[in-house]
Amino acid sequence: MKLYFSPGACSLSPHIVLCEAGFDFETERVNLADKKTASGNDYRQVNPRGYVPALQLDSGDVLTEGPAIVQYLADQAPQSKLAPAAGSMERYHLIEWLNFISTELHKSFSPLFRPTTPEEYKTIARDNLANRLDAVANQLGGKDYLTGNSFTVADAYLFTVLNWAPRVGIDLSRWPAIGAYQQRVAARPAVRKAMVAEGLIPA
């Protein structure tokens, strides 16, 4: 398998899952500005949408969209227990959180990264994110991880998105439960391995 990624982008989530599950895989960096891969190829030949992540399977098939990729990986490595069994109510709750992270958190960060977004709108976006983060902090109360005491693919995604907060002027210190959660996830060996590989932290 090969994961196409950009350092610190949402592709960090499947990168973490690949490491957590112990897969044998390759990575290739993508320059999102010119849509070129590290080998000089046109990334749009891999993912016509032009954004990361994309996971190229050994069969040649390509999966895109982070929530789909991480569930696929979890299902290929059930021993890792990174997702509850398909069809179980626990799995649907996991999907519920993956959708929340994708639509309510991830996409709410997007306008904050754009230099063309008016400051007035950025203020509104930060306020909306604060409300969503209130819900996350409430969910984390008394839990080690998002859905309980076991790390899942939803945690890989949430951790990735939360790491963007300092870059867009959101101070997470107002949510102590989130800060403690970030430290807990960051200390996981597989998480450190993925972040070192992307050059996000020193080896």
Contact map, one row per residue, 1 for C-alpha under 8 A:
11100000000000000000000111000000000000000000000000000011110000000000000000000000000000000000000000000000000000000000000000000000000000000000000000000000000000000000000000000000000000000000000000000000000
11110000000000000000000011110000000000000000000000000011100000000000000000000000000000000000000000000000000000000000000000000000000000000000000000000000000000000000000000000000000000000000000000000000000
11111000000000100000000011110000000000000000000000001111000000000000000000000000000000000000000000000000000000000000000000000000000000000000000000000000000000000000000000000000000000000000000000000000000
01111100001000000000000000111100000000000000000000011110000000000000000000000000000000000000000000000000000000000000000000000000000000000000000000000000000000000000000000000000000000000000000000000000000
00111110101100000000000000111100000000000000000000011100000000000000000000000000000000000000000000000000000000000000000000000000000000000000000000000000000000000000000000000000000000000000000000000000000
00011111101100000000000000001111000000000000000000011000000000000000000000000000000000000000000000000000000000000000000000000000000000000000000000000000000000000000000000000000000000000000000000000100000
00001111101100000000000000001000000000000000000000000000000000000000000000000000000000000000000000000000000000000000000000000000000000000000000000000000000000000000000000000000000000000000000000000111000
00000111111100000000000000000000000000000000000000000000000000000000000000000000000000000000000000000000000000000000000000000000000000000000000000000000000000010000000000000000000000000000000000100101000
00001111111100000000000000000000000000000000000000010000000000000000000000000000000000000000000000000000000000000000000000000000000000000000000000000000000000010000000000000000000000000000000000000000000
00000001111110000000000000000000000000000000000000011000000000000100000000000000000000000000000000000000000000000000000000000000000000000000000000000000000010011000000000000000000000000000000000000000000
00011111111111100000000000000000000000000000000000011100000000000100000000000000000000000000000000000000000000000000000000000000000000000000000000000000000000000000000000000000000000000000000000000000000
00001111111111110000000000000000000000000000000000000000000000000000000000000000000000000000000000000000000000000000000000000000000000000000000000000000000110010000000000000000000000000000000001100000000
00000000011111111000000000000000000000000000000000000000000000000100010000000000000000000000000000000000000000000000000000000000000000000000000000000000100110110000000000000000000000000000000000000000000
00000000001111111100000000000000000000000000000000001000000000000100110000000000000000000000000000000000000000000000000000000000000000000000000000000000000110000000000000000000000000000000000000000000000
00100000001111111110000000000000000000000000000000000000000000000000000000000000000000000000000000000000000000000000000000000000000000000000000000000000000000000000000000000000000000000000000001000000000
00000000000111111111000000000000000000000000000000000000000000000000000000000000000000000000000000000000000000000000000000000000000000000000000000000000000100000000000000000000000000000000011011000000000
00000000000011111111100000000000000000000000000000000000000000000000010011000000010000000000000000000000000000000000000000000000000000000000000000000000100100000000000000000000000000000000000000000000000
00000000000001111111111010000000000000000000000000000000000000000000000010000000000000000000000000000000000000000000000000000000000000000000000000000000000000000000000000000000000000000000000000000000000
00000000000000111111111000000000000000000000000000000000000000000000000000000000000000000000000000000000000000000000000000000000000000000000000000000000000000000000000000000000000000000000011011000000000
00000000000000011111110000000000000000000000000000000000000000000000000000000001000000000000000000000000000000000000000000000000000000000000000000000000000000000000000000000000000000000000011000000000000
00000000000000001111111000000000000000000000000000000000000000000000000011001001010000000000000000000000000000000000000000000000000000000000000000000000000000000000000000000000000000000000000000000000000
00000000000000000111111100000000000000000000000000000000000000000000000000000000000000000000000000000000000000000000000000000000000000000000000000000000000000000000000000000000000000000000000000000000000
00000000000000000110111110000000000000000000000000000000000000000000000000000000000000000000000000000000000000000000000000000000000000000000000000000000000000000000000000000000000000000000000000000000000
10000000000000000000011111000000000000000000000000000000000000000000000000000000000000000000000000000000000000000000000000000000000000000000000000000000000000000000000000000000000000000000000000000000000
11100000000000000100001111100000000000000000000000000000000000000000000000000000000000000000000000000000000000000000000000000000000000000000000000000000000000000000000000000000000000000000000000000000000
11100000000000000000000111110000000000000000000000000000000000000000000000000000000000000000000000000000000000000000000000000000000000000000000000000000000000000000000000000000000000000000000000000000000
01111000000000000000000011111000000000000000000000000000000000000000000000000000000000000000000000000000000000000000000000000000000000000000000000000000000000000000000000000000000000000000000000000000000
01111000000000000000000001111100000011100000000000000000000000000000000000000000000000000000000000000000000000000000000000000000000000000000000000000000000000000000000000000000000000000000000000000000000
00011110000000000000000000111110000011000000000000000000000000000000000000000000000000000000000000000000000000000000000000000000000000000000000000000000000000000000000000000000000000000000000000000000000
00011100000000000000000000011111001111000010000000010000000000000000000000000000000000000000000000000000000000000000000000000000000000000000000000000000000000000000000000000000000000000000000000000000000
00000100000000000000000000001111111111000000000000000000000000000000000000000000000000000000000000000000000000000000000000000000000000000000000000000000000000000000000000000000000000000000000000000000000
00000100000000000000000000000111111100000000000001100000000000000000000000000000000000000000000000000000000000000000000000000000000000000000000000000000000000000000000000000000000000000000000000000000000
00000000000000000000000000000011111000000000000000000000000000000000000000000000000000000000000000000000000000000000000000000000000000000000000000000000000000000000000000000000000000000000000000000000000
00000000000000000000000000000011111100000000000000000000000000000000000000000000000000000000000000000000000000000000000000000000000000000000000000000000000000000000000000000000000000000000000000000000000
00000000000000000000000000000111111110000111000001000000000000000000000000000000000000000000000000000000000000000000000000000000000000000000000000000000000000000000000000000000000000000000000000000000000
00000000000000000000000000000111011111111110000000000000000000000000000000000000000000000000000000000000000000000000000000000000000000000000000000000000000000000000000000000000000000000000000000000000000
00000000000000000000000000011110001111111110000000000000000000000000000000000000000000000000000000000000000000000000000000000000000000000000000000000000000000000000000000000000000000000000000000000000000
00000000000000000000000000011110000111111000000000000000000000000000000000000000000000000000000000000000000000000000000000000000000000000000000000000000000000000000000000000000000000000000000000000000000
00000000000000000000000000010000000111111000000000000000000000000000000000000000000000000000000000000000000000000000000000000000000000000000000000000000000000000000000000000000000000000000000000000000000
00000000000000000000000000000000000111111100000000000000000000000000000000000000000000000000000000000000000000000000000000000000000000000000000000000000000000000000000000000000000000000000000000000000000
00000000000000000000000000000000000111111110000000000000000000000000000000000000000000000000000000000000000000000000000000000000000000000000000000000000000000000000000000000000000000000000000000000000000
00000000000000000000000000000000001110011111110000000000000000000000000000000000000000000000000000000000000000000000000000000000000000000000000000000000000000000000000000000000000000000000000000000000000
00000000000000000000000000000100001110001111111101000000000000000000000000000000000000000000000000000000000000000000000000000000000000000000000000000000000000000000000000000000000000000000000000000000000
00000000000000000000000000000000001000000111111111000000000000000000000000000000000000000000000000000000000000000000000000000000000000000000000000000000000000000000000000000000000000000000000000000000000
00000000000000000000000000000000000000000111111100000000000000000000000000000000000000000000000000000000000000000000000000000000000000000000000000000000000000000000000000000000000000000000000000000000000
00000000000000000000000000000000000000000111111100000100000001000000000000000000000000000000000000000000000000000000000000000000000000000000000000000000000000000000000000000000000000000000000000000000000
00000000000000000000000000000000000000000011111111110100000001010000000000000000000000000000000000000000000000000000000000000000000000000000000000000000000000000000000000000000000000000000000000000000000
00000000000000000000000000000000000000000011111111000000000000000000000000000000000000000000000000000000000000000000000000000000000000000000000000000000000000000000000000000000000000000000000000000000000
00000000000000000000000000000000000000000001001111100000000000000000000000000000000000000000000000000000000000000000000000000000000000000000000000000000000000000000000000000000000000000000000000000000000
00000000000000000000000000000001001000000011001111110000000000000000000000000000000000000000000000000000000000000000000000000000000000000000000000000000000000000000000000000000000000000000000000000000000
00000000000000000000000000000001000000000000001011111000000000000000000000000000000000000000000000000000000000000000000000000000000000000000000000000000000000000000000000000000000000000000000000000000000
00011100111000000000000000000100000000000000001001111100000000011000000000000000000000000000000000000000000000000000000000000000000000000000000000000000000000000000000000000000000000000000000000000000000
00111100011001000000000000000000000000000000000000111110000000011100000000000000000000000000000000000000000000000000000000000000000000000000000000000000000000000000000000000000000000000000000000000000000
00111000001000000000000000000000000000000000011000011111000001111000100000000000000000000000000000000000000000000000000000000000000000000000000000000000000000000000000000000000000000000000000000000000000
11110000000000000000000000000000000000000000000000001111100001110000100000000000000000000000000000000000000000000000000000000000000000000000000000000000000000000000000000000000000000000000000000000000000
11100000000000000000000000000000000000000000000000000111110111100000000000000000000000000000000000000000000000000000000000000000000000000000000000000000000000000000000000000000000000000000000000000000000
11000000000000000000000000000000000000000000000000000011111111100000000000000000000000000000000000000000000000000000000000000000000000000000000000000000000000000000000000000000000000000000000000000000000
10000000000000000000000000000000000000000000000000000001111110000000000000000000000000000000000000000000000000000000000000000000000000000000000000000000000000000000000000000000000000000000000000000000000
00000000000000000000000000000000000000000000000000000000111110000000000000000000000000000000000000000000000000000000000000000000000000000000000000000000000000000000000000000000000000000000000000000000000
00000000000000000000000000000000000000000000000000000001111111000000000000000000000000000000000000000000000000000000000000000000000000000000000000000000000000000000000000000000000000000000000000000000000
00000000000000000000000000000000000000000000000000000001111111100000000000000000000000000000000000000000000000000000000000000000000000000000000000000000000000000000000000000000000000000000000000000000000
00000000000000000000000000000000000000000000011000000111100111110000000000000000000000000000000000000000000000000000000000000000000000000000000000000000000000000000000000000000000000000000000000000000000
00000000000000000000000000000000000000000000000000000111100011111001100000000000000000000000000000000000000000000000000000000000000000000000000000000000000000000000000000000000000000000000000000000000000
00000000000000000000000000000000000000000000001000011110000001111101100000000000000000000000000000000000000000000000000000000000000000000000000000000000000000000000000000000000000000000000000000000000000
00000000000000000000000000000000000000000000000000011100000000111111100000000000000000000000000000000000000000000000000000000000000000000000000000000000000000000000000000000000000000000000000000000000000
00000000011011000000000000000000000000000000000000001000000000011111110000000000000000000000000000000000000000000000000000000000000000000000000000000000000000000000000000000000000000000000000000000000000
00000000000000000000000000000000000000000000000000000000000000001111111000000000000000000000000001100100000000000000000000000000000000000000000000000000000000000000000000000000000000000000000000000000000
00000000000000000000000000000000000000000000000000000000000000111111111100000000000000000000000000000000000000000000000000000000000000000000000000000000000000000000000000000000000000000000000000000000000
00000000000001000000000000000000000000000000000000000110000000111111111110000000000000000000000000000000000000000000000000000000000000000000000000000000000000000000000000000000000000000000000000000000000
00000000000011001000000000000000000000000000000000000000000000000111111111000000000000000000000000000000000000000000000000000000000000000000000000000000100000000000000000000000000000000000000000000000000
00000000000000000000000000000000000000000000000000000000000000000011111111100000001000000000000000000000000000000000000000000000000000000000000000000000100000000000000000000000000000000000000000000000000
00000000000000000000000000000000000000000000000000000000000000000001111111110000000000000000000000000000000000000000000000000000000000000000000000000000000000000000000000000000000000000000000000000000000
00000000000000001100100000000000000000000000000000000000000000000000111111111000000000000000000000000000000000000000000000000000000000000000000000000000000000000000000000000000000000000000000000000000000
00000000000000001000100000000000000000000000000000000000000000000000011111111101111000000000000000000000000000000000000000000000000000000000000000000000100000000000000000000000000000000000000000000000000
00000000000000000000000000000000000000000000000000000000000000000000001111111100001000000000000000000000000000000000000000000000000000000000000000000000000000000000000000000000000000000000000000000000000
00000000000000000000000000000000000000000000000000000000000000000000000111111100000000000000000000000000000000000000000000000000000000000000000000000000000000000000000000000000000000000000000000000000000
00000000000000000000100000000000000000000000000000000000000000000000000011111111100000000000000000000000000000000000000000000000000000000000000000000000000000000000000000000000000000000000000000000000000
00000000000000000000000000000000000000000000000000000000000000000000000001111111111000000000000000000000000000000000000000000000000000000000000000000000000000000000000000000000000000000000000000000000000
00000000000000000000000000000000000000000000000000000000000000000000000000001111100000000000000000000000000000000000000000000000000000000000000000000000000000000000000000000000000000000000000000000000000
00000000000000000001100000000000000000000000000000000000000000000000000001001111110000000000000000000000000000000000000000000000000000000000000000000000000000000000000000000000000000000000000000000000000
00000000000000000000000000000000000000000000000000000000000000000000000001001111111100000000000000000000000000000000000000000000000000000000000000000001000000000000000000000000000000000000000000000000000
00000000000000001000100000000000000000000000000000000000000000000000000001000101111100000000000000000000000000000000000000000000000000000000000000000011100000000000000000000000000000000000000000000000000
00000000000000000000000000000000000000000000000000000000000000000000001001100100111110000010010000000000000000000000000000000000000000000000000000000001100000000000000000000000000000000000000000000000000
00000000000000000000000000000000000000000000000000000000000000000000000000000000111111010110010000000000000000000000000000000000000000000000000000000000000000000000000000000000000000000000000000000000000
00000000000000000000000000000000000000000000000000000000000000000000000000000000001111110110000000000000000000000000000000000000000000000000000000000000000000000000000000000000000000000000000000000000000
00000000000000000000000000000000000000000000000000000000000000000000000000000000000111110010000000000000000000000000000000000000000000000000000000000000000000000000000000000000000000000000000000000000000
00000000000000000000000000000000000000000000000000000000000000000000000000000000000011111011000000000000000000000000000000000000000000000000000000000000000000000000000000000000000000000000000000000000000
00000000000000000000000000000000000000000000000000000000000000000000000000000000000111111111000000000000000000000000000000000000000000000000000000000000000000000000000000000000000000000000000000000000000
00000000000000000000000000000000000000000000000000000000000000000000000000000000000000111111100000000000000000000000000000000000000000000000000000000000000000000000000000000000000000000000000000000000000
00000000000000000000000000000000000000000000000000000000000000000000000000000000000110011111110000000000000000000000000000000000000000000000000000000000000000000000000000000000000000000000000000000000000
00000000000000000000000000000000000000000000000000000000000000000000000000000000001111111111111000000000000000000000000000000000000000000000000000000000000000000000000000000000000000000000000000000000000
00000000000000000000000000000000000000000000000000000000000000000000000000000000000000111111111100000000000000000000000000000000000000000000000000000000000000000000000000000000000000000000000000000000000
00000000000000000000000000000000000000000000000000000000000000000000000000000000000000001111111110000000000000000000000000000000000000000000000000100000000000000000000000000000000000000000000000000000000
00000000000000000000000000000000000000000000000000000000000000000000000000000000001100000111111111000000000000000000000000000000000000000000000000100000010000000000000000000000000000000000000000000000000
00000000000000000000000000000000000000000000000000000000000000000000000000000000000000000011111111100000000000000000000000000000000000000000000000000000000000000000000000000000000000000000000000000000000
00000000000000000000000000000000000000000000000000000000000000000000000000000000000000000001111111110000000000000000000000000000000000000000000000000000000000000000000000000000000000000000000000000000000
00000000000000000000000000000000000000000000000000000000000000000000000000000000000000000000111111111000000000000000000000000000000000000000000000000000010000000000000000000000000000000000000000000000000
00000000000000000000000000000000000000000000000000000000000000000010000000000000000000000000011111111100000000000000000000000000000000000000000000000000010010000000000000000000000000000000000000000000000
00000000000000000000000000000000000000000000000000000000000000000010000000000000000000000000001111111111000000000000000000000000000000000000000000000000000000000000000000000000000000000000000000000000000
00000000000000000000000000000000000000000000000000000000000000000000000000000000000000000000000111111111100000000000000000000000000000000000000000000000000000000000000000000000000000000000000000000000000
00000000000000000000000000000000000000000000000000000000000000000000000000000000000000000000000011111111110000000000000000000000000000000000000000000000000011001000000000000000000000000000000000000000000
00000000000000000000000000000000000000000000000000000000000000000010000000000000000000000000000001111111111000000000000000000000000000000000000000000000000000000000000000000000000000000000000000000000000
00000000000000000000000000000000000000000000000000000000000000000000000000000000000000000000000000111111111100000000000000000000000000000000000000000000000000000000000000000000000000000000000000000000000
00000000000000000000000000000000000000000000000000000000000000000000000000000000000000000000000000111111111100000000000000000000100100000000000000000000000000000000000000000000000000000000000000000000000
00000000000000000000000000000000000000000000000000000000000000000000000000000000000000000000000000011111111110000000000000000000100100000000000000000000000000001000000000000000000000000000000000000000000
00000000000000000000000000000000000000000000000000000000000000000000000000000000000000000000000000001111111111000000000000000000000000000000000000000000000000001000000000000000000000000000000000000000000
00000000000000000000000000000000000000000000000000000000000000000000000000000000000000000000000000000111111111100000000000000000000000000000000000000000000000000000000000000000000000000000000000000000000
00000000000000000000000000000000000000000000000000000000000000000000000000000000000000000000000000000011111111110000000000001001100000000000000000000000000000000000000000000000000000000000000000000000000
00000000000000000000000000000000000000000000000000000000000000000000000000000000000000000000000000000000111111111000000000001000100000000000000000000000000000000001000000000000000000000000000000000000000
00000000000000000000000000000000000000000000000000000000000000000000000000000000000000000000000000000000011111111100000000000000000000000000000000000000000000000000000000000000000000000000000000000000000
00000000000000000000000000000000000000000000000000000000000000000000000000000000000000000000000000000000001111111100100001001000000000000000000000000000000000000000000000000000000000000000000000000000000
00000000000000000000000000000000000000000000000000000000000000000000000000000000000000000000000000000000000111111110100001001000000000000000000000000000000000000000000100000000000000000000000000000000000
00000000000000000000000000000000000000000000000000000000000000000000000000000000000000000000000000000000000011111110000000000000000000000000000000000000000000000000000100000000000000000000000000000000000
00000000000000000000000000000000000000000000000000000000000000000000000000000000000000000000000000000000000001111111100000000000000000000000000000000000000000000000000000000000000000000000000000000000000
00000000000000000000000000000000000000000000000000000000000000000000000000000000000000000000000000000000000000011111100000000000000000000000000000000000000000000000000000000000000000000000000000000000000
00000000000000000000000000000000000000000000000000000000000000000000000000000000000000000000000000000000000000000111110000000000000000000000000000000000000000000000000000000000000000000000000000000000000
00000000000000000000000000000000000000000000000000000000000000000000000000000000000000000000000000000000000000110111111011000000000000000000000000000000000000000000000000000000000000000000000000000000000
00000000000000000000000000000000000000000000000000000000000000000000000000000000000000000000000000000000000000000001111111000000000000000000000000000000000000000000000000000000000000000000000000000000000
00000000000000000000000000000000000000000000000000000000000000000000000000000000000000000000000000000000000000000000111111100000000000000000000000000000000000000000000000000000000000000000000000000000000
00000000000000000000000000000000000000000000000000000000000000000000000000000000000000000000000000000000000000000000011111110000000000000000000000000000000000000000000000000000000000000000000000000000000
00000000000000000000000000000000000000000000000000000000000000000000000000000000000000000000000000000000000000000000111111111000000000000000000000000000000000000000000000000000000000000000000000000000000
00000000000000000000000000000000000000000000000000000000000000000000000000000000000000000000000000000000000000110000111111111100000000000000000000000000000000000000000000000000000000000000000000000000000
00000000000000000000000000000000000000000000000000000000000000000000000000000000000000000000000000000000000000000000001111111110000000000000000000000000000000000000000000000000000000000000000000000000000
00000000000000000000000000000000000000000000000000000000000000000000000000000000000000000000000000000000000000000000000111111111000000000000000000000000000000000000000000000000000000000000000000000000000
00000000000000000000000000000000000000000000000000000000000000000000000000000000000000000000000000000000000110110000000011111111100000000000000000000000000000000000000000000000000000000000000000000000000
00000000000000000000000000000000000000000000000000000000000000000000000000000000000000000000000000000000000000000000000001111111110000000000000000000000000000000000000001000000000000000000000000000000000
00000000000000000000000000000000000000000000000000000000000000000000000000000000000000000000000000000000000000000000000000111111111000000000000000000000000000000000000000000000000000000000000000000000000
00000000000000000000000000000000000000000000000000000000000000000000000000000000000000000000000000000000000100000000000000011111111100000000000000000000000000000000000000000000000000000000000000000000000
00000000000000000000000000000000000000000000000000000000000000000000000000000000000000000000000000000001100110000000000000001111111110000000000000000000000000000000000000000000000000000000000000000000000
00000000000000000000000000000000000000000000000000000000000000000000000000000000000000000000000000000000000000000000000000000111111111000000000000000000000000000000000000000000000000000000000000000000000
00000000000000000000000000000000000000000000000000000000000000000000000000000000000000000000000000000000000000000000000000000011111111100000000000000000000000000000000000000000000000000000000000000000000
00000000000000000000000000000000000000000000000000000000000000000000000000000000000000000000000000000001100000000000000000000001111111110000000000000000000000000000000000000000000000000000000000000000000
00000000000000000000000000000000000000000000000000000000000000000000000000000000000000000000000000000000000000000000000000000000111111111000000000000000000000000000000000000010000000000000000000000000000
00000000000000000000000000000000000000000000000000000000000000000000000000000000000000000000000000000000000000000000000000000000011111111100000000000000000000000000000000000010000000000000000000000000000
00000000000000000000000000000000000000000000000000000000000000000000000000000000000000000000000000000000000000000000000000000000001111111110000000000000000000000000000000000000000000000000000000000000000
00000000000000000000000000000000000000000000000000000000000000000000000000000000000000000000000000000000000000000000000000000000000111111111000000000000000000000000000000000000010000000000000000000000000
00000000000000000000000000000000000000000000000000000000000000000000000000000000000000000000000000000000000000000000000000000000000011111111100000000000000000000000000000000011110000000000000000000000000
00000000000000000000000000000000000000000000000000000000000000000000000000000000000000000000000000000000000000000000000000000000000001111111100000000000000000000000000000000000000000000000000000000000000
00000000000000000000000000000000000000000000000000000000000000000000000000000000000000000000000000000000000000000000000000000000000000111111101001100000000000000000000000000000000000000000000000000000000
00000000000000000000000000000000000000000000000000000000000000000000000000000000000000000000000000000000000000000000000000000000000000011111111111000000000000000000000000000000110010000000000000000000000
00000000000000000000000000000000000000000000000000000000000000000000000000000000000000000000000000000000000000000000000000000000000000001111111000000000000000000000000000000000100000000000000000000000000
00000000000000000000000000000000000000000000000000000000000000000000000000000000000000000000000000000000000000000000000000000000000000000001111100000000000000000000000000000000000000000000000000000000000
00000000000000000000000000000000000000000000000000000000000000000000000000000000000000000000000000000000000000000000000000000000000000000011111111111000000000000000000000000000000000000000000000000000000
00000000000000000000000000000000000000000000000000000000000000000000000000000000000000000000000000000000000000000000000000000000000000000001011111011100000000000000000000000000000010010000000000000000000
00000000000000000000000000000000000000000000000000000000000000000000000000000000000000000000000000000000000000000000000000000000000000000001001111111111001000000000000000000000000010000000000000000000000
00000000000000000000000000000000000000000000000000000000000000000000000000000000000000000000000000000000000000000000000000000000000000000011001111111010011000000000000000000000000000000000000000000000000
00000000000000000000000000000000000000000000000000000000000000000000000000000000000000000000110000000000000000000000000000000000000000000010001011111101000000000000000000000000000000000000000000000000000
00000000000000000000000000000000000000000000000000000000000000000000000000000000000000000000000000000000000000000000000000000000000000000000001111111110000000000000000000000000000000000000000000000000000
00000000000000000000000000000000000000000000000000000000000000000000000000000000000000000000000000000000000000000000000000000000000000000000001111111110000000000000000000000000000000000000000000000000000
00000000000000000000000000000000000000000000000000000000000000000000000000000000000000000000000000000000000000000000000000000000000000000000000110111111000000000000000000000000000000000000000000000000000
00000000000000000000000000000000000000000000000000000000000000000000000000000000010000000000000000000000000000000000000000000000000000000000000011011111111000000000000000000000000000000000000000000000000
00000000000000000000000000000000000000000000000000000000000000000000000000000000111000000000000000000000000000000000000000000000000000000000000010100111111100000000000000000000000000000000000000000000000
00000000000010001000000000000000000000000000000000000000000000000000011001000000011000000000000000000000000000000000000000000000000000000000000000000011111110000000000000000000000000000000000000000000000
00000000000000000000000000000000000000000000000000000000000000000000000000000000000000000000010011000000000000000000000000000000000000000000000001000011111111000000000000000000000000000000000000000000000
00000000000000000000000000000000000000000000000000000000000000000000000000000000000000000000000000000000000000000000000000000000000000000000000011000011111111100000000000000000000000001000000000000000000
00000000000111011000000000000000000000000000000000000000000000000000000000000000000000000000000000000000000000000000000000000000000000000000000000000001111111110000000000000000000000000000000000000000000
00000000010111000000000000000000000000000000000000000000000000000000000000000000000000000000000001001000000000000000000000000000000000000000000000000000111111111000000000000000000000000000000000000000000
00000000000000000000000000000000000000000000000000000000000000000000000000000000000000000000000000001000000000000000000000000000000000000000000000000000011111111100000000000000000000000000000000000000000
00000000000010000000000000000000000000000000000000000000000000000000000000000000000000000000000000000000000000000000000000000000000000000000000000000000001111111110000000000000000001001000000000000000000
00000001110110000000000000000000000000000000000000000000000000000000000000000000000000000000000000000000000000000000000000000000000000000000000000000000000111111111000000000000000000000000000000000000000
00000000010000000000000000000000000000000000000000000000000000000000000000000000000000000000000000001000110000000000000000000000000000000000000000000000000011111111100000000000000000000000000000000000000
00000000000000000000000000000000000000000000000000000000000000000000000000000000000000000000000000000000000000000000000000000000000000000000000000000000000001111111100000000000000001000000000000000000000
00000000000000000000000000000000000000000000000000000000000000000000000000000000000000000000000000000000000000000000000000000000000000000000000000000000000000111111110000000000000000000000000000000000000
00000000000000000000000000000000000000000000000000000000000000000000000000000000000000000000000000000000000010000000000000000000000000000000000000000000000000011111111100000000000000000000000000000000000
00000000000000000000000000000000000000000000000000000000000000000000000000000000000000000000000000000000000000000000000000000000000000000000000000000000000000001111111111110000000000000000000000000000000
00000000000000000000000000000000000000000000000000000000000000000000000000000000000000000000000000000000000000000000000000000000000000000000000000000000000000000011111111110000000000000000000000000000000
00000000000000000000000000000000000000000000000000000000000000000000000000000000000000000000000000000000000000000000000000000000000000000000000000000000000000000001111111000000000000000000000000000000000
00000000000000000000000000000000000000000000000000000000000000000000000000000000000000000000000000000000000000011000000000000000000000000000000000000000000000000001111111000000000000000000000000000000000
00000000000000000000000000000000000000000000000000000000000000000000000000000000000000000000000000000000000000000000000000000000000000000000000000000000000000000000111111100000000000000000000000000000000
00000000000000000000000000000000000000000000000000000000000000000000000000000000000000000000000000000000000000000000000000000100000000000000000000000000000000000000111111110000000000000000000000000000000
00000000000000000000000000000000000000000000000000000000000000000000000000000000000000000000000000000000000000000000000000000000000000000000000000000000000000000000110011111100000000000000000000000000000
00000000000000000000000000000000000000000000000000000000000000000000000000000000000000000000000000000000000000000000000000000000000000000000000000000000000000000000110001111111011000000000000000000000000
00000000000000000000000000000000000000000000000000000000000000000000000000000000000000000000000000000000000000000000000000000000000000000000000000000000000000000000000000111111001000000000000000000000000
00000000000000000000000000000000000000000000000000000000000000000000000000000000000000000000000000000000000000000000000000000000000000000000000000000000000000000000000000111111000000000000000000000000000
00000000000000000000000000000000000000000000000000000000000000000000000000000000000000000000000000000000000000000000000000000000000011001000000000000000000000000000000000011111111000000000000000000000000
00000000000000000000000000000000000000000000000000000000000000000000000000000000000000000000000000000000000000000000000000000000000000001000000000000000000000000000000000011111111100000000000000000000000
00000000000000000000000000000000000000000000000000000000000000000000000000000000000000000000000000000000000000000000000000000000000000001001100000000000000000000000000000000011111110000000000000000000000
00000000000000000000000000000000000000000000000000000000000000000000000000000000000000000000000000000000000000000000000000000000000000011001000000000000000000000000000000010011111111000000000000000000000
00000000000000000000000000000000000000000000000000000000000000000000000000000000000000000000000000000000000000000000000000000000000000000000000000000000000000000000000000011011111111100000000000000000000
00000000000000000000000000000000000000000000000000000000000000000000000000000000000000000000000000000000000000000000000000000000000000000000000000000000000000000000000000000001111111110000000000000000000
00000000000000000000000000000000000000000000000000000000000000000000000000000000000000000000000000000000000000000000000000000000000000000001000110000000000000000000000000000000111111111000000000000000000
00000000000000000000000000000000000000000000000000000000000000000000000000000000000000000000000000000000000000000000000000000000000000000000000000000000000000100100000000000000011111111100000000000000000
00000000000000000000000000000000000000000000000000000000000000000000000000000000000000000000000000000000000000000000000000000000000000000000000000000000000000000000000000000000001111111110000000000000000
00000000000000000000000000000000000000000000000000000000000000000000000000000000000000000000000000000000000000000000000000000000000000000000000100000000000000000000000000000000000111111111000000000000000
00000000000000000000000000000000000000000000000000000000000000000000000000000000000000000000000000000000000000000000000000000000000000000000000000000000001000100000000000000000000011111111001000000000000
00000000000000000000000000000000000000000000000000000000000000000000000000000000000000000000000000000000000000000000000000000000000000000000000000000000000000000000000000000000000001111111001100000000000
00000000000000000000000000000000000000000000000000000000000000000000000000000000000000000000000000000000000000000000000000000000000000000000000000000000000000000000000000000000000000111111101100000000000
00000000000000000000000000000000000000000000000000000000000000000000000000000000000000000000000000000000000000000000000000000000000000000000000000000000000000000000000000000000000000011111111100000000000
00000000000000000000000000000000000000000000000000000000000000000000000000000000000000000000000000000000000000000000000000000000000000000000000000000000000000000000000000000000000000000011111110000000000
00000000000000010011000000000000000000000000000000000000000000000000000000000000000000000000000000000000000000000000000000000000000000000000000000000000000000000000000000000000000000000001111111000000000
00000000000000010011000000000000000000000000000000000000000000000000000000000000000000000000000000000000000000000000000000000000000000000000000000000000000000000000000000000000000000001111111111100000000
00000000000000000000000000000000000000000000000000000000000000000000000000000000000000000000000000000000000000000000000000000000000000000000000000000000000000000000000000000000000000000111111111110000100
00000000000000010010000000000000000000000000000000000000000000000000000000000000000000000000000000000000000000000000000000000000000000000000000000000000000000000000000000000000000000000000111111111000000
00000000000100110010000000000000000000000000000000000000000000000000000000000000000000000000000000000000000000000000000000000000000000000000000000000000000000000000000000000000000000000000011111111100000
00000001000100000000000000000000000000000000000000000000000000000000000000000000000000000000000000000000000000000000000000000000000000000000000000000000000000000000000000000000000000000000001111111111100
00000000000000000000000000000000000000000000000000000000000000000000000000000000000000000000000000000000000000000000000000000000000000000000000000000000000000000000000000000000000000000000000111111111111
00000000000000000000000000000000000000000000000000000000000000000000000000000000000000000000000000000000000000000000000000000000000000000000000000000000000000000000000000000000000000000000000011111111000
00000111000000000000000000000000000000000000000000000000000000000000000000000000000000000000000000000000000000000000000000000000000000000000000000000000000000000000000000000000000000000000000001111111000
00000010000000000000000000000000000000000000000000000000000000000000000000000000000000000000000000000000000000000000000000000000000000000000000000000000000000000000000000000000000000000000000000111111110
00000011000000000000000000000000000000000000000000000000000000000000000000000000000000000000000000000000000000000000000000000000000000000000000000000000000000000000000000000000000000000000000000111111110
00000000000000000000000000000000000000000000000000000000000000000000000000000000000000000000000000000000000000000000000000000000000000000000000000000000000000000000000000000000000000000000000100110011111
00000000000000000000000000000000000000000000000000000000000000000000000000000000000000000000000000000000000000000000000000000000000000000000000000000000000000000000000000000000000000000000000000010011111
00000000000000000000000000000000000000000000000000000000000000000000000000000000000000000000000000000000000000000000000000000000000000000000000000000000000000000000000000000000000000000000000000010000111
